[in-house]
Amino acid sequence: MSSRSHPAVHAWAALLQVHALLVPELDAELRRTTGLPLSWYDVLLELDAPHRLRMSDLGERVVLSRTRVSRLVTEMEAQGLVRREANPDDGRSAFVAITDEGRRRFRESAPHYLAGIERRFGEKLDARELETVATALQKVLDPADIAGPDGGAP
C-alpha cells in the first residue's frame, strides 16, 4: 500500500518531514544569531502577549510535557527571561511571566526567527499555497474536529 494511494498519509508524511527538517535548522540559526534556543523563543512568544500563563497552559501551547516545560522554565528563570508567580486561586499551580529582559530578548530575536521561516518555508511556496496550507492545517486544529463524538477528548 503506497502513501500516494492514500492522500492523508502522503500529506501527513510530508508534514512530518518538513517539520523534522526545518525545526533543527531554525533552532541552529536562532542559537547562532541570538543565543536563544528555539524552545526558549517559543516560550517567550507565547508569553509576550498575555505576559503570563499558568504552567499547564504554557505546556499545552508549546506542546511540551509538564516535566519538560518545568525544566525549560527553570533554565529560562536562571537567565532572567521568565519568573514563576504563585497562583493565588490555586496553590497547586503557578504562573510563568515574561520579564523585561525576556521581552527584550524576544523582540531582538523575532526578526531572525521570522527571516528563518521566510527563507526556509515561505520562499518555497507562493502566497496562494501558503494560504491553502494555513487554512487546511487550521481545520485540523479546530477544537470541534478534535473533540470526540460526545464533545470530549477523542
PyMOL commands that set and color helices and strands:
alter all, ss='L'
color gray80, all
select helices_A, chain A and resi 3-5+7-34+38-48+55-61+66-78+100-120+122-124+127-141+143-146
alter helices_A, ss='H'
color red, helices_A
select strands_A, chain A and resi 52-54+82-86+94-98
alter strands_A, ss='S'
color yellow, strands_A
deselect
rebuild
show_as cartoon
